[in-house]
Amino acid sequence: MRIQKHALFTLLCLFSSLTGVLWAEKTPLHHDVYESWNTLSRQQLSDNGRFVSWEVNPQRGDGWLYIKDLQSGRKDSIPRGSHARFSSTSDFIAFFVEPEAAAVRQGKMDDLSRLEMPQRNLGVITLPDFNYQAAARVQSFVIPEEQTEHIIYHGIRLPEDTLAGSSLHMLNPVTSETWSWERVTDFSVSENGHLLAFVQAEQNSDTVYRIQTFNTITQNNTTIYETRDEIKGLQTDHQGIQLAFITHDDNDTAILYHWQESQESARSIVDPHTAGMPNDWVVSIHAQPEFSEEGNHLFFGTAPRPLPVPADTLLPEEKHSVDVWHYRDPLIQPMQLVRLSDEKKRSYQAVYHIDEGRMVQLADTDMPEIVIDKKGLGRYAMGYSLLPYLIRNSFESGDYRDVYLVDLTDGSRKLVVEKHRGSVHLSRSGDARLSPGGNYLVYYEQSDRNWYSRPVTGSEPVNLTSAIPVPLYDELHDAPSEPDPYGIAGWIEEDLFVLIYDRFDIWKVDPKGEEKPVSLTNGYGRANQIRFRYVNLNPDEPLIGRREQITLSAFAERTKQ
């Protein structure tokens, strides 16, 4: 009995001591603890699959960039490295080296100007030898999308430098060959890396801006335009044979210019008097010109001509500022103030048909929004307007809108879906969209929770999913609102089929509605509580080959694996 009591006493003492230790280890959370939590971000794999990079950053302070050679196992770490990008040839990686967080904080406390603050630098590591190169005070860098061995980076001017612009450099990290230009205010490089265009300033009594092109293949440097007006929106095309930009003078007159390699100089193509320009409208300086993938369309913005500013004869203390509102305003007053700056810069989409030499206005004040797929460009684009439903949208979740088909050849439009609300929440998964081939408008209908298709040449919508026996909307939705759909995975080439998600599986659906929907995953996901999702390994390709083997991710909801 004494032995049992002794053993019991020992166990009680041990339990008490362990309880005390466990209780002592429960440290309360505070803000200092949050700062020690790290976040993994910006993971990426090189195009050849050999190298991987990622960032580890604290909530506050200096982070780390890591680069690893998966073949040799070699790993390097760069303090304060960020926003890394591999070259398309996988022979180097470029990244920013951020200034020390403590130095930035001290600079703010010392009230330093933007140019006096500690600045980010550029780091470049060649692969697979991991040789390091650096450049100081860099505001941006670009690595062309396609096969090229160059990186272009734009410096930050020194605080004491009063001249416009800063240095622009093009570097071949493998050979260390470098080209440099001074006083550059803007630049653009084509996706294939063949054309570099930039604006160079020369300051004498007046500032003169010159647009120069540099052919990275022939290494020819040519001046194609010179002006005293401000230059905006410099943009190259994909093939590196065209260029667009906007000039803007003191009278608020903006002109769109175009150049192609067969021309000695750029020429104006759109001004306020161009055929197709709405009356008393002008080219907008707030919209970036963009070429279509094929290079035969140039998209740009227009806007009503700004009202002239009346002569100011009042002193600051004699001026009054008031906000006038009404209970029937389409937007509530706080939202009007939030959007004021954007509304002043609002632009409306137009297109210039380069081969035909004519302009077509696409959007306007009645239908201000338009969505254009510049890669899979067909005859039609999708436009929409929230204007008739702004008051209702202020009080209900999700945005009602009227959806239009817009003909790019003449700007004509047709209302195809009225008062559409495909997504109630922020997912946008059920919003109307055009197929990549431009043959169908597909959208989700909240009223019956089905997907619909409308051929661009037809008049009646087709219910695509009424024969699918499982829900296509969020089954776990528990809010007092309509659930959003799971969305669309992608399209089969030539717009033959659209792939639609349910909670677990993927359905192959005929956009014409003639063939019965087929579960690509054969219902295996729902039967085993595994969520399958399409993994697009080539984001630049909007279509899936009809005989292509696709990659899926799988997540088991029961085991969370």
C-alpha positions as CSV (number, residue, x, y, z in Angstrom):
1,M,0.0,0.0,0.0
2,R,2.8,2.4,0.9
3,I,4.5,1.7,-2.5
4,Q,1.2,2.4,-4.3
5,K,0.7,5.7,-2.4
6,H,4.3,6.7,-3.2
7,A,3.8,5.9,-6.8
8,L,0.6,7.9,-6.9
9,F,2.2,10.8,-5.2
10,T,5.1,10.7,-7.7
11,L,2.6,10.7,-10.6
12,L,0.7,13.6,-9.2
13,C,3.9,15.6,-8.8
14,L,5.0,14.7,-12.3
15,F,1.6,15.7,-13.7
16,S,1.7,19.0,-11.8
17,S,5.2,19.8,-13.0
18,L,4.3,19.0,-16.6
19,T,1.2,21.1,-16.4
20,G,3.3,24.0,-15.1
21,V,5.7,23.6,-18.0
22,L,3.0,23.4,-20.6
23,W,1.2,26.4,-19.0
24,A,4.4,28.4,-19.0
25,E,5.0,27.7,-22.7
26,K,1.7,29.3,-23.8
27,T,3.2,32.7,-24.8
28,P,0.5,35.3,-25.6
29,L,0.5,36.6,-29.2
30,H,1.5,40.2,-29.7
31,H,2.6,42.4,-32.7
32,D,6.3,41.5,-32.3
33,V,5.4,37.8,-33.0
34,Y,3.7,38.8,-36.2
35,E,6.9,40.3,-37.5
36,S,8.7,37.0,-37.2
37,W,6.2,35.2,-39.4
38,N,7.5,34.6,-42.9
39,T,5.6,34.4,-46.2
40,L,6.6,32.2,-49.2
41,S,5.9,34.0,-52.5
42,R,6.7,34.5,-56.2
43,Q,7.7,30.9,-56.8
44,Q,8.6,30.2,-60.5
45,L,10.3,27.6,-62.7
46,S,12.6,28.4,-65.6
47,D,11.4,27.6,-69.1
48,N,13.8,24.6,-69.4
49,G,12.6,23.2,-66.0
50,R,16.1,23.2,-64.5
51,F,16.0,26.2,-62.2
52,V,13.5,27.4,-59.5
53,S,13.3,30.6,-57.5
54,W,11.2,31.8,-54.6
55,E,11.0,34.6,-52.0
56,V,10.8,34.4,-48.2
57,N,9.7,37.7,-46.7
58,P,8.8,38.7,-43.1
59,Q,5.8,40.8,-42.3
60,R,8.2,43.7,-41.8
61,G,11.8,44.0,-42.6
62,D,14.2,42.5,-45.2
63,G,13.5,39.3,-47.1
64,W,15.4,36.7,-49.1
65,L,15.4,35.5,-52.7
66,Y,16.4,31.9,-53.3
67,I,17.6,30.3,-56.5
68,K,18.2,26.6,-56.9
69,D,19.6,24.4,-59.7
70,L,17.5,21.3,-59.6
71,Q,20.0,19.4,-61.6
72,S,23.1,20.0,-59.5
73,G,21.4,20.8,-56.3
74,R,23.3,24.1,-56.0
75,K,21.3,26.9,-54.1
76,D,22.1,30.6,-53.8
77,S,20.4,33.2,-51.6
78,I,20.3,36.9,-52.1
79,P,19.3,39.2,-49.3
80,R,16.5,41.6,-50.1
81,G,16.1,40.1,-53.6
82,S,12.6,40.5,-55.2
83,H,10.5,40.3,-58.4
84,A,12.9,37.8,-60.1
85,R,12.4,36.8,-63.7
86,F,14.2,34.0,-65.7
87,S,15.2,34.8,-69.2
88,S,13.3,32.8,-71.9
89,T,16.6,31.0,-72.7
90,S,17.0,30.1,-69.0
91,D,20.6,31.3,-69.1
92,F,20.2,34.1,-66.5
93,I,17.8,35.4,-63.9
94,A,17.3,39.1,-63.1
95,F,15.8,40.7,-59.9
96,F,15.6,43.8,-57.8
97,V,17.8,44.2,-54.7
98,E,15.6,46.3,-52.4
99,P,17.2,48.9,-50.1
100,E,17.4,47.9,-46.4
101,A,14.1,48.4,-44.6
102,A,15.8,50.3,-41.8
103,A,17.5,52.7,-44.2
104,V,14.1,53.4,-45.9
105,R,12.5,54.1,-42.6
106,Q,15.3,56.4,-41.6
107,G,15.0,58.3,-44.9
108,K,11.3,58.8,-44.3
109,M,12.0,60.1,-40.8
110,D,14.6,62.5,-42.3
111,D,11.9,63.7,-44.8
112,L,14.2,62.9,-47.8
113,S,12.9,63.6,-51.3
114,R,12.0,60.6,-53.6
115,L,15.3,60.9,-55.4
116,E,17.3,61.2,-52.2
117,M,15.7,58.1,-50.6
118,P,17.7,54.7,-50.7
119,Q,16.9,53.2,-54.1
120,R,16.6,49.6,-55.4
121,N,19.4,48.1,-57.4
122,L,19.4,45.4,-60.2
123,G,21.0,42.0,-59.8
124,V,21.7,39.5,-62.6
125,I,22.9,36.0,-62.1
126,T,24.0,33.9,-65.1
127,L,23.1,30.2,-65.1
128,P,24.3,27.6,-64.4
129,D,27.6,29.2,-63.2
130,F,25.8,31.5,-60.8
131,N,28.0,34.5,-61.7
132,Y,26.6,37.8,-60.2
133,Q,26.4,41.2,-61.9
134,A,24.8,44.4,-60.5
135,A,23.7,47.9,-61.5
136,A,22.8,50.7,-59.1
137,R,19.7,52.8,-58.9
138,V,17.3,51.0,-61.3
139,Q,13.6,51.8,-61.6
140,S,12.5,49.1,-64.0
141,F,13.8,46.2,-66.1
142,V,12.3,44.2,-69.0
143,I,13.3,40.7,-70.3
144,P,11.6,40.1,-73.7
145,E,9.1,37.2,-73.7
146,E,10.7,35.2,-76.5
147,Q,14.1,33.7,-77.3
148,T,16.6,36.5,-76.5
149,E,19.7,37.0,-74.5
150,H,19.2,40.6,-73.5
151,I,17.8,42.5,-70.5
152,I,16.8,46.2,-70.7
153,Y,16.9,48.3,-67.6
154,H,16.1,52.0,-66.9
155,G,18.0,53.9,-64.3
156,I,16.9,56.5,-61.7
157,R,18.4,59.9,-62.2
158,L,20.6,61.4,-59.5
159,P,19.1,64.0,-57.1
160,E,21.4,66.7,-58.5
161,D,20.6,65.9,-62.2
162,T,18.2,68.5,-63.5
163,L,18.0,67.1,-67.1
164,A,14.9,65.2,-68.1
165,G,15.1,61.4,-68.2
166,S,17.7,58.9,-67.0
167,S,20.1,56.3,-68.5
168,L,18.7,53.3,-70.4
169,H,20.9,50.2,-70.8
170,M,20.7,46.9,-72.7
171,L,22.8,44.1,-71.3
172,N,23.8,40.7,-72.6
173,P,24.6,39.0,-69.3
174,V,26.3,36.0,-70.9
175,T,28.8,38.1,-73.0
176,S,28.7,41.2,-70.7
177,E,28.1,43.3,-73.8
178,T,26.3,46.6,-73.0
179,W,24.6,49.4,-74.9
180,S,23.6,52.7,-73.2
181,W,21.7,55.9,-73.9
182,E,21.3,59.0,-71.7
183,R,18.3,61.2,-70.9
184,V,15.7,58.6,-71.8
185,T,12.1,59.3,-70.5
186,D,10.3,56.2,-71.8
187,F,11.0,53.0,-73.6
188,S,9.3,49.9,-75.1
189,V,10.6,46.6,-76.3
190,S,8.9,44.0,-78.5
191,E,8.0,40.6,-77.2
192,N,10.5,38.9,-79.5
193,G,13.2,41.3,-78.4
194,H,14.1,42.5,-81.9
195,L,13.0,46.2,-81.5
196,L,13.8,48.6,-78.7
197,A,12.2,52.0,-79.0
198,F,12.8,54.9,-76.6
199,V,12.2,58.6,-76.1
200,Q,15.3,60.7,-75.6
201,A,15.2,64.3,-74.3
202,E,17.5,67.1,-75.3
203,Q,17.3,70.3,-73.2
204,N,18.5,73.6,-74.6
205,S,16.3,76.7,-74.5
206,D,13.4,74.3,-75.2
207,T,13.1,70.6,-74.6
208,V,13.2,68.5,-77.8
209,Y,12.0,64.8,-77.7
210,R,13.4,62.3,-80.1
211,I,12.0,58.8,-80.7
212,Q,14.7,56.4,-81.6
213,T,14.6,52.7,-82.6
214,F,17.3,50.2,-82.0
215,N,17.3,46.9,-83.9
216,T,18.9,44.3,-81.6
217,I,19.7,42.1,-84.6
218,T,21.4,44.6,-86.9
219,Q,22.3,47.0,-84.0
220,N,21.1,50.0,-86.2
221,N,20.0,53.1,-84.2
222,T,17.6,55.4,-86.0
223,T,15.7,58.6,-85.2
224,I,12.1,58.3,-86.5
225,Y,10.4,61.4,-84.9
226,E,11.3,64.7,-83.3
227,T,9.0,67.1,-81.5
228,R,8.6,69.7,-78.7
229,D,5.3,68.2,-77.6
230,E,5.0,65.7,-74.8
231,I,5.2,62.0,-75.9
232,K,2.9,59.4,-74.3
233,G,2.1,55.7,-74.6
234,L,5.2,54.4,-76.6
235,Q,4.3,50.9,-77.7
236,T,5.9,48.3,-80.0
237,D,4.1,45.4,-81.7
238,H,4.7,41.7,-81.1
239,Q,6.9,41.2,-84.2
240,G,9.1,44.2,-83.6
241,I,8.3,45.9,-86.9
242,Q,5.7,48.6,-85.8
243,L,5.5,51.4,-83.2
244,A,2.7,53.6,-81.9
245,F,2.8,56.7,-79.7
246,I,0.7,59.8,-78.8
247,T,1.9,63.4,-78.8
248,H,0.2,66.0,-76.6
249,D,0.6,69.8,-76.9
250,D,-0.3,72.7,-74.6
251,N,-3.7,73.1,-76.2
252,D,-4.8,69.6,-75.0
253,T,-4.6,68.3,-78.6
254,A,-3.4,64.7,-78.8
255,I,-2.4,62.9,-82.0
256,L,-1.9,59.2,-82.5
257,Y,1.2,58.3,-84.6
258,H,2.3,55.0,-86.3
259,W,5.6,53.8,-87.6
260,Q,6.6,50.6,-89.3
261,E,10.1,49.5,-90.4
262,S,9.5,50.3,-94.1
263,Q,9.1,54.0,-93.2
264,E,11.8,56.5,-92.5
265,S,9.7,58.4,-90.0
266,A,6.4,58.1,-88.1
267,R,3.2,59.5,-89.5
268,S,0.0,60.8,-87.8
269,I,-3.0,58.5,-88.3
270,V,-5.7,59.8,-85.8
271,D,-6.4,63.3,-84.8
272,P,-9.6,65.2,-83.8
273,H,-10.6,65.5,-87.5
274,T,-10.1,61.9,-88.5
275,A,-13.1,60.2,-90.1
276,G,-14.8,58.0,-87.4
277,M,-13.8,60.2,-84.5
278,P,-17.0,61.3,-82.6
279,N,-17.8,65.0,-82.8
280,D,-15.8,67.1,-80.3
281,W,-13.8,64.0,-79.1
282,V,-10.0,63.6,-79.1
283,V,-7.4,60.9,-78.7
284,S,-7.0,60.1,-75.0
285,I,-3.5,60.4,-73.4
286,H,-4.7,58.2,-70.5
287,A,-5.0,55.0,-72.5
288,Q,-2.0,53.0,-73.7
289,P,-2.1,52.1,-77.4
290,E,-1.9,48.3,-78.0
291,F,-1.4,46.2,-81.1
292,S,-3.3,43.0,-81.7
293,E,-1.2,39.8,-81.8
294,E,-1.2,39.7,-85.6
295,G,-0.3,43.4,-85.8
296,N,-3.1,44.5,-88.1
297,H,-5.2,46.3,-85.4
298,L,-4.1,49.1,-83.2
299,F,-6.3,49.8,-80.2
300,F,-6.3,53.1,-78.4
301,G,-8.5,55.4,-76.3
302,T,-10.6,58.4,-77.0
303,A,-12.6,60.8,-74.8
304,P,-14.7,64.0,-75.0
305,R,-12.5,67.1,-75.5
306,P,-11.7,68.5,-72.1
307,L,-13.6,71.7,-71.2
308,P,-11.4,74.8,-71.3
309,V,-10.3,76.0,-67.9
310,P,-11.7,79.6,-67.3
311,A,-9.3,82.3,-66.4
312,D,-8.8,82.4,-62.6
313,T,-9.3,85.8,-61.1
314,L,-9.9,84.7,-57.5
315,L,-7.5,84.4,-54.6
316,P,-7.2,81.0,-52.8
317,E,-9.0,82.4,-49.8
318,E,-11.9,83.6,-52.0
319,K,-12.6,80.1,-53.4
320,H,-15.1,77.6,-52.0
321,S,-15.3,73.9,-52.6
322,V,-18.6,72.1,-52.2
323,D,-19.9,68.6,-53.0
324,V,-23.5,68.7,-54.4
325,W,-25.4,65.4,-54.2
326,H,-28.9,64.1,-54.6
327,Y,-30.6,61.0,-53.2
328,R,-31.2,59.7,-56.7
329,D,-27.5,59.9,-57.7
330,P,-26.5,56.7,-59.5
331,L,-23.5,56.4,-57.2
332,I,-23.5,57.4,-53.5
333,Q,-21.4,60.4,-52.7
334,P,-18.4,58.7,-51.1
335,M,-18.1,56.4,-54.1
336,Q,-18.3,59.4,-56.4
337,L,-15.4,61.0,-54.6
338,V,-13.4,57.7,-54.7
339,R,-13.9,57.4,-58.5
340,L,-13.5,61.1,-59.3
341,S,-9.8,60.8,-60.4
342,D,-10.5,57.8,-62.6
343,E,-13.6,59.4,-64.2
344,K,-11.5,62.4,-65.2
345,K,-9.2,60.0,-67.0
346,R,-11.9,57.8,-68.5
347,S,-11.1,56.6,-72.0
348,Y,-13.3,54.9,-74.6
349,Q,-11.9,52.1,-76.7
350,A,-11.4,52.6,-80.4
351,V,-9.5,50.6,-83.1
352,Y,-7.4,51.6,-86.1
353,H,-7.4,49.1,-88.9
354,I,-3.8,49.4,-90.1
355,D,-4.2,47.6,-93.4
356,E,-7.2,49.7,-94.4
357,G,-6.1,53.0,-92.8
358,R,-9.3,53.7,-91.0
359,M,-10.6,54.3,-87.5
360,V,-13.6,52.7,-85.8
361,Q,-15.1,53.9,-82.5
362,L,-16.1,50.9,-80.3
363,A,-17.2,52.2,-76.9
364,D,-18.9,55.4,-75.9
365,T,-20.8,57.0,-73.0
366,D,-23.8,54.6,-73.4
367,M,-21.6,51.5,-73.4
368,P,-18.3,52.5,-71.8
369,E,-16.7,49.1,-71.3
370,I,-15.4,46.7,-73.8
371,V,-13.4,43.4,-73.5
372,I,-11.0,42.5,-76.3
373,D,-8.9,39.4,-76.5
374,K,-5.9,40.7,-78.5
375,K,-4.5,37.2,-78.9
376,G,-7.5,35.4,-80.2
377,L,-8.9,38.3,-82.1
378,G,-12.1,37.6,-84.1
379,R,-14.6,39.9,-85.7
380,Y,-16.5,40.6,-82.5
381,A,-15.7,41.9,-79.1
382,M,-17.8,41.9,-75.9
383,G,-19.1,45.2,-74.6
384,Y,-21.1,45.9,-71.4
385,S,-22.7,48.7,-69.5
386,L,-23.5,48.9,-65.8
387,L,-25.1,52.4,-66.2
388,P,-28.8,51.3,-66.1
389,Y,-28.3,49.5,-62.8
390,L,-25.8,51.6,-60.8
391,I,-28.4,52.4,-58.1
392,R,-29.4,48.8,-57.7
393,N,-25.8,47.6,-57.7
394,S,-25.1,49.9,-54.8
395,F,-27.5,47.9,-52.6
396,E,-27.1,44.4,-53.9
397,S,-24.1,42.1,-54.1
398,G,-22.9,41.5,-57.7
399,D,-23.1,43.8,-60.6
400,Y,-26.1,43.8,-63.0
401,R,-25.1,44.8,-66.6
402,D,-26.2,44.8,-70.2
403,V,-24.0,42.7,-72.4
404,Y,-23.4,43.5,-76.1
405,L,-21.6,42.0,-79.1
406,V,-19.6,44.7,-80.9
407,D,-18.5,44.4,-84.5
408,L,-14.9,45.5,-84.8
409,T,-15.2,46.2,-88.5
410,D,-17.8,49.0,-88.2
411,G,-18.5,49.5,-84.4
412,S,-22.1,48.4,-84.6
413,R,-23.4,46.6,-81.5
414,K,-26.2,44.2,-80.5
415,L,-27.7,43.7,-77.1
416,V,-27.5,40.0,-76.4
417,V,-28.0,39.6,-72.6
418,E,-30.0,42.2,-70.6
419,K,-29.6,42.7,-66.9
420,H,-27.1,39.9,-66.6
421,R,-25.5,39.0,-63.2
422,G,-23.3,36.0,-63.6
423,S,-21.3,36.4,-60.5
424,V,-22.6,37.7,-57.2
425,H,-19.3,37.8,-55.4
426,L,-15.8,38.8,-56.4
427,S,-14.9,35.6,-58.2
428,R,-16.1,36.8,-61.6
429,S,-16.4,33.1,-62.5
430,G,-19.8,33.4,-64.1
431,D,-19.3,36.7,-66.0
432,A,-20.1,36.6,-69.7
433,R,-17.1,36.1,-72.0
434,L,-16.4,35.4,-75.6
435,S,-14.8,32.1,-76.7
436,P,-11.1,32.4,-77.8
437,G,-12.1,31.9,-81.4
438,G,-14.8,34.6,-81.1
439,N,-17.6,32.3,-82.1
440,Y,-19.7,32.1,-78.9
441,L,-20.7,34.3,-76.0
442,V,-20.9,32.1,-72.9
443,Y,-22.4,33.1,-69.6
444,Y,-23.9,31.8,-66.3
445,E,-27.5,32.5,-65.5
446,Q,-28.2,32.9,-61.8
447,S,-32.0,32.4,-62.2
448,D,-31.7,28.7,-63.1
449,R,-28.0,28.1,-62.3
450,N,-27.1,27.0,-65.7
451,W,-24.5,27.9,-68.3
452,Y,-25.7,29.4,-71.6
453,S,-24.1,29.9,-75.0
454,R,-25.1,32.3,-77.7
455,P,-23.5,32.1,-81.2
456,V,-22.3,35.5,-82.4
457,T,-24.3,34.9,-85.6
458,G,-27.4,33.5,-83.8
459,S,-30.3,35.1,-81.9
460,E,-31.3,32.6,-79.3
461,P,-29.3,31.4,-76.3
462,V,-28.7,27.7,-75.8
463,N,-28.8,26.0,-72.3
464,L,-25.6,24.0,-72.2
465,T,-25.8,22.3,-68.8
466,S,-29.4,21.4,-68.1
467,A,-28.5,17.7,-68.7
468,I,-25.6,17.7,-66.1
469,P,-27.0,16.0,-63.0
470,V,-24.8,17.7,-60.4
471,P,-24.7,21.3,-59.2
472,L,-22.3,23.6,-61.1
473,Y,-22.5,26.3,-58.3
474,D,-20.7,26.5,-55.0
475,E,-22.3,23.7,-52.9
476,L,-20.9,25.0,-49.7
477,H,-22.2,28.5,-50.1
478,D,-24.0,29.5,-46.8
479,A,-24.7,33.2,-47.2
480,P,-28.1,34.8,-47.9
481,S,-27.3,35.4,-51.6
482,E,-27.0,33.4,-54.8
483,P,-23.9,31.1,-55.0
484,D,-21.3,31.7,-57.8
485,P,-20.5,28.9,-60.3
486,Y,-17.2,27.0,-60.1
487,G,-16.3,28.5,-63.5
488,I,-14.8,27.5,-66.8
489,A,-11.5,25.6,-67.2
490,G,-10.8,26.4,-70.8
491,W,-11.7,25.8,-74.5
492,I,-10.9,23.1,-77.0
493,E,-9.3,24.4,-80.2
494,E,-11.6,25.9,-82.9
495,D,-14.2,26.5,-80.1
496,L,-15.3,22.9,-80.4
497,F,-16.0,22.4,-76.7
498,V,-15.9,24.4,-73.5
499,L,-14.7,22.7,-70.2
500,I,-16.9,23.5,-67.2
501,Y,-16.2,22.8,-63.5
502,D,-18.5,21.3,-60.9
503,R,-17.3,20.9,-57.4
504,F,-15.1,17.9,-58.1
505,D,-15.1,17.1,-61.9
506,I,-14.6,18.7,-65.3
507,W,-17.3,18.5,-68.0
508,K,-16.8,18.7,-71.8
509,V,-19.7,20.7,-73.1
510,D,-20.7,21.3,-76.8
511,P,-21.2,25.1,-77.1
512,K,-23.8,24.4,-79.8
513,G,-25.8,22.3,-77.4
514,E,-26.1,19.4,-79.8
515,E,-23.9,16.8,-78.0
516,K,-24.6,15.6,-74.5
517,P,-22.1,16.9,-71.8
518,V,-19.4,14.3,-70.9
519,S,-17.5,14.1,-67.6
520,L,-13.8,14.1,-68.6
521,T,-12.9,12.8,-65.2
522,N,-15.7,10.1,-65.4
523,G,-17.2,11.2,-62.1
524,Y,-14.2,9.9,-60.2
525,G,-13.7,13.2,-58.4
526,R,-17.2,13.2,-56.8
527,A,-17.1,9.5,-56.0
528,N,-13.9,9.9,-54.1
529,Q,-14.3,13.5,-52.9
530,I,-11.3,14.6,-55.0
531,R,-11.4,18.1,-56.6
532,F,-9.8,18.1,-60.1
533,R,-8.7,21.3,-61.7
534,Y,-7.0,22.0,-65.1
535,V,-3.4,23.2,-64.9
536,N,-2.5,25.4,-67.9
537,L,1.2,24.9,-68.5
538,N,1.3,27.4,-71.3
539,P,-0.7,30.6,-70.3
540,D,0.2,32.2,-73.7
541,E,-1.9,29.6,-75.5
542,P,-5.7,30.1,-74.9
543,L,-6.8,26.9,-76.5
544,I,-6.4,23.2,-75.7
545,G,-5.6,20.8,-78.5
546,R,-8.3,18.3,-79.3
547,R,-5.8,15.4,-78.9
548,E,-3.7,17.1,-76.2
549,Q,-3.0,15.4,-72.9
550,I,-3.8,17.9,-70.2
551,T,-2.5,18.2,-66.7
552,L,-4.8,18.2,-63.7
553,S,-4.3,19.1,-60.1
554,A,-6.1,16.9,-57.5
555,F,-7.1,17.8,-54.0
556,A,-8.7,15.3,-51.6
557,E,-11.3,17.2,-49.5
558,R,-11.4,14.5,-46.8
559,T,-7.6,14.2,-46.2
560,K,-6.7,17.8,-47.4
561,Q,-3.9,16.2,-49.6
